[in-house]
Amino acid sequence: MKKKENMNASKLKIIPLGGLEQIGMNITAFEYEDSIIVVDCGLSFPADDMLGIDLVIPDVTYLKDNIDRVKGFMITHGHEDHIGALPYVLKDINVPVYATRLTMGIIENKLKEHNLMKGTKRKVVKFGQSINLGDFRVEYIKTNHSIVDAAALAIYSPAGVVVHTGDFKVDYTPVFGDAIDLQRFAELGKKGVLALMCDSTNAERPGFTPSERTVGKTFDTLFEEHKNTRIFVATFASNVDRVQQIINTAYKFGRKVAVEGRSMVNIIETASNLECISIPENTLIDLEQMKNYPDEQQVIITTGSQGESMAALSRMANNMHRKITIGPRDTVIFSSSPIPGNEKSVTKIINELLRKGADVIFQDAHVSGHACQEEIKLIYTLVQPKYAIPVHGEYKHLKAQAKIAESLGIDKEDIFILSSGDVLELDMEQAAVTGKVPTGAILVDGLGVGDVGNVVLRDRQHLAEDGIMIVVMSLDRYSNQLVAGPDIVSRGFVYVKESDELIEEARSTVDEAIQNCLDRGVSDWGKLKSTTKDVLSDYVWKKTKRRPMILPIIMEV
């Protein structure tokens, strides 16, 4: 009898809605019968071909369609690629948000900006605490990462336990707080774990990721070597531990510290209020007060280590910053490594700074916040999952982790490299991808969310590559005769003053075609417009081998 019951038992569904095959936009739904919980809700930054787009957020149609079953968002840590889409998504899916202390502090800053504080239920979770949501129980486990208060999640369901590492590394000597709770991973492993979803970002790198502490020693050495210059350190706003170490070293060397960049100021303020960072008295001062101190007593921590064009460091490098000019008596330390895709913009800034005579250091002042191969092996060995589901990374990273899992004796059939939208159904007996749900990228441009789609992007691309030609003409309402025009205006196609002949010839070609139509009694505007497009397009292609966007405008007088 018992066996039969078991056969009818439901399976757990794991549905990644974003974040696979890319770094960023992490969001995964876990579903068991009538309960859905969502882990993380991140954004990603636009690709080069997304002209004018500010942010990309996940398409959560699946959650909207099942809104009555969604119980809450469980957030692993406070990085943009895990929390950035929350303010946009909560407007449609208003369910409680669960997160650790600093993570919640950073989320609340976002909710304030979007006026969502009143309408959003929030709960701060401590490590070791469990939250019951429908058929699920979720336990928060302490891990290390490049931001304080990062957590892994043990997700208990009637079908088994899934361990989701979040972004993590194994740091036995973290700057703030305790080391990763390896004991808890081992205890879970002893009891039996259905699946492990493990961070793959550094799965291609052999060895261990060095402790965050090692960066502190590097700073000590660098400050010692550059005693007589003003020092700038560019790093990620969210890397609170890094900021802590810069402040520690600055204090040792009797320097004052100023923080520049809005996101950096906000996060440090939040971290100070929550006591996740300790700043010696009179060390942190306003940028305004820096002029009261000589260069060799100044340290400026700034955003813009990724070459972002509007960030503080970029503005300083391009002489656009109101208060700071960088020159030969300055040392700039890049305490980060370029995110894949940002290499060009970072190099550009480094070159600008070097041109100004500054000393630029971009080696060895950074360690990753993600686990390398040996740490990934350690987690697998402790957790001993039945199934391996690599997450967080491009396809090559997921593939590298699959190889590691295989080398540790997990069967090839039990390793699942998913794509966003796949529905993986699993229990202790078997696991398989059984379907797909709609997923995709929603583009945020200014205040518009989702109002720029593929068609608009294609038009922007077209305009960027070939420019536009606008043809304006006026028709008499009664006699249907051409009263004025056609006149041609072009932008981004050719420089009009030097191409009079081309434009004039194009004009007479269109004129001829339109007259021809009117003589034949064609009065349908649609037909006139398409004739204009065809004739002009052919003529321009013959003359220039380009295809600008053509926009005919007909007015009635």
Buried (B, 14 or more C-beta within 10 A) or exposed (E): EEEEEEEEEBBBBBBBBBBBBBBBBBBBBBBBBEBBBBBBBBBBBBEEEBBEBBBBBBBBBBBEEBEEBBBBBBBBBBBBBBBBBBBBBBEEBBBBBBBBBBBBBBBBBBBEEEEBEEEBEBEBBEBEEEBEBBBBBBBBBBBBBBBBBBBBBBBBBEBBBBBBBBBBBBBEEBBBBEBBBBEBBEEBBEEEBBBBBBBBBBBBBEEBBBBBBBBBEBBBEBBEEBEEBBBBBBBBBBBBBBBBBBBBBBBEBEBBBBBBBEBBBBBBBBBBEBEBBEBEEEBBBEBEEBEEBEBBBBBBBBBBBBBBEEBBBBBBBBEEBEBBEBEEEBBBBBBBBBBEEBEEBBEBBBEBBEEBEBBBBBEEBBBBBBBBBBBBBBBBEBBBBBBBBBBBBBBEBBBBBBBBBBEEEBEEEBBBBBEBBBBBBBBBEEBEBEEEBEBBBBBBBEEEBEEBEEEBBEBBEBBEEBBBBBBBBBBEEEEEEBEEBBBBBBEEBBEEEEBEEBBEEBBEBBBEBBEEBBEEEBEEEEEBBEBBBEBBBEBBEEBBEEBBBBBBBBEEE
